[in-house]
């Protein structure tokens, strides 16, 4: 298994700690999060998504596996999600820029 990059670890840790500020801070200023076609853009959009679909639903993430993809700085991560919203294992595609997340795509099964 590929080593978990620190921005992805921050995404997981912030969610599990219920720390919305740390969650948003894991993204670049112009970062995006695509949740099955519903796209949150920038810190304000990501904070809103977090409030309605992530920490606002008391989500918890458990790393199942991670694989580096062919695109540079891109990883496919399977997370087991529990909480008061979606529950199950889902693939997340992360693209990193430096020490931050540039984009996350929650990949439909």
C-alpha positions, 0 to 999 in steps of 0.5 A: 500500500502507498504511504498516506500523504499528509494532506490526505491524512489531514482530511481524514483526521480533521473529519474524525476530530470534527474540526471544520477549520482544519478540514477546510485548511487541508485544501488550496484556496481554489480547491474543489470537492466533487460529490457525485457531480455536486461541486463545492469550490473554494474554501467557502464552498468546501466549508458549506459541503462539510457542514451539510455532508461531512462533519455536520453529519458526524462522519467518521473515516477509516482508511481501507486502502490507497493507490497512487494513480498515473497522473502526478500527485493523484491518489485513489483512496477507499474510505469506510464512512460512518455517521448520520449520512452516507454509510459504506465504503467509497472511493475518493480521488485526491489530487494534491498541490504541494502540501494541500488538496487541490481536488477531491472527487467522490467517485460513483461506484 
